[in-house]
Amino acid sequence: MGGLYGSLGIALGALAADQGAVAITSNNIANVNTAGYSREQVNLSDNPPVQVGNLLFGTGVSLGQTTSIRDNLLERRLDQENQSASQLSAFLGPMNQVQALFNEAAGSGLQTPLTAFFNSLTQLSANPSDAASRQGVITAGQNLASAFRQDSSNLQALQSNTDVAVQQAVSQVNQLTKQIASLNTQISGLEGVGQDPGTSLDQRTQLVRQLSGLVDISEADAGNGSLTITTSNGAALVVAGQSFALSTQINSNTTYHDVYSQGTDITSSINGGALGGEIQVRDQEIPSILNKLDTFAYNLAISVNTQSQAGFDANGNPGVNFFVQPASVTGAASSIAVAINDPNLVAASSDGTVGSNGNAQALANLQNQNIVNGQTPANYYSGLIFQIGNDVSQATSEQTAVGLVQKQLQDQRGAVSGVSLDQEAANLIRYQGAYQAAANVINVINQLLTATLSMTTG
């Protein structure tokens, strides 16, 4: 009788174990499309045998603790590539807009109004007494000045928008670090009582992945399942169950927001994630372009004004400034404007006589002189366009390369942690078969017990 009851216990244990295995397999199948889900592994183990005399008898099977299959090193590699991809994406977003501002093929930028301005001076030199040609020079100058101001305004607006994006990214970082710290506490608690924290680990992995998309991070195992996260330069973000919020403060020199960690300005040390890309555009790329635009406007205005003063207007008077004299290089592009409205004030004559075109020709010849940082206006402007195009092209190439690495790592993660429907279907059939076999054993034992009891009572 004891043998039958022992066999019944083994069969009942097998039913419970196989039922659990089916549940785990079903959960894997249900989460096949869940982002960040790590496949759960069924762990079956044979129970310790019992000894009766010189004989050992098996006691069946147990379902051990479920384990989630993940490669922490691979996850961290994905975080690193994610922060690079996000940095490039955040950089290219506004930089593509900058490139569009200077898209000469589409009719934007300075090349067309710059060429039109010097062409108007050439036309004036052909007929210096023509009032329409004089007015044409003023109109072309106004169009050129307007183009400078518009480009400068657009760049500053884009810089301000990027500053808003920096503030938003900092807020998102703080939300994520708070959630990660909470999950650290949950995971440590589950591991402390011997339970599988797989679901919480998956959630934390996804949050860390999102965090890496915002800022460059460094991860370290703090024990008990907890994770310590800092920026790549050591500013604490999460330590065990505590998060450390970043903050922003307006820089009085730039009027834009710097990023602080516990009172320390870490803006210049943020190089990865969306924050890194946005800060690079806001604090480096756009200021560099604005400086070159200001330098261009300043030198052009000074050179034209100097040559204009060397000539004479239609009334025989000494020439005056054609452009409003810029006070300094900084802000020159945003303030450049034509100083005269009267066509007669255009200094076309070189000697004060009616019909003289010497100074008009000299003004037109400025386009071929090295008046902007040792370069002609056209060459200097071409260098600016090349810088923008080269920066965008290089970042685009890097983005493509990073994307390929990401794809490779994601495929590797899928092979390690992803759910294979074919494999899970095979497991389901296997555990179902084992469950049915255990049920059959129980049915047989039940029949044997009934027969035994009948013989005893009979």
C-alpha positions, 0 to 999 in steps of 0.5 A: 500500500505504501508503495502505491501512495508513494507512486501517487505522490510522485505522479502528483508532483509531476503534475504540478511540475509539468503544469508549472512548466506549461505556465512558464512556456505559455508566458514566454509565448504570450510575451514574444512581442513584448519589448525588452522581455527576457525568456524564462527558463524552466528548471526541473530537478529530481527530488532527493531519493529515499533509502529503504534498506539497501535500496534507493527510491526516487521521489519524483520531480520538482519545479525549481525557481524560474530564471530569466535568460539575459546577458548583462554584458550584452545589455550594457553594450546595447545601452552604449550604442543606444546613447551614441545613436541618440546623440547622433539623432539629437545632433542631426535633427537641428543640424538638418534644419541648419543645413536647410537654412543655407540650401542654395539649391532651394533658393535659401541662404546668402549666395543669391542675394550676395551675387545680386548685390555685386551684380547691381554694382556692376550694372551701376558701373555701366551706367552710373547716372541711371537712377534705376541702377542706383536704386537697384544697388540700394534694393540689392543691399537691403535684400542682402542685409535682410538675408543676413538678419533672417539667417541669424534670427533662424539660427538663434530661434533654433538654438533656443528650441534646442535649449528647451529640448535640453530642459525637457531631457533633464526632466525625463532623466529625473523621471527615469532615475526615480523609477530605476531606483524604485525597481532597485529596491524591488529587485533587491527585496525579491532576491533577498527572499529567493524569488525570481525578479525577472519581470522587474529586471526586464522593466529596469533594463528597459528604463536604463535603455531609455536613460542611455538614450538621454545621457551617457551613463556608466553602470555598475553592479552594486550587489543584491541585484541593485544597479549603480548608475552614473554619468560617464564622468561620474555624476551619480544618478542612481545608487541602490534605492536612491536617485539623484536628480539633475537640475538646470540653471540659466547661464548669465553669459549665454542665457541658456540652461546649464545642467547641474548635478548636486550643485556642480555644472556638468554641462561640458562633460555630457557627451552622449545621449540626446542631451549630448547631441543637443548640447553640442548643437546649442553650445558648439555648432550653432555658436560657431556658425553664428560667429562665422555669419557675424564675421562675414557681415562685419567684414563685408559691411566694413569693406563696403563702407570703406570703399564707399567713403573713398568715392563721391555720390551723384551730387559730388559730395564725399561718399557715406557709409552704405551699411550701418557701421557695425559696432563689433563682430558679435551680432553683426549679422543680426543688425546689418542694414543699409544706411541710405535710402536716397539713390543719389547717395550711392558713391559711384564716382571716383572723382566727383564728376558726373558719369564717373564709374570708378568707385562703383567698379571698385565696389563691385571688385570687392567680390574678388578681394580677400576682405573676409578673414583673408578670403573673398566673400564667395570663398568664405561663404563656401567654407561655411556651407562646407563646414555645415555639410561636412558636419551633417554628412559625417554625423549621418555616416556615423549614425548609419554605422552605429545603426548596423552595430545596434542591429547586430547586438539586437540580433544577438540579444534575440538569440540569447533572451528572445522567445523562439515560437518554434522552440516554445511550441516544442516545449509546450508539446513536451510538457503537455505530454509529460503532464498527460503521462503523469495523469495516466499514472495517477489513473492507473494507481487509482485503479490499483488502489481501488482493486486493493481496497476491494480485495481487502474489504472482500 
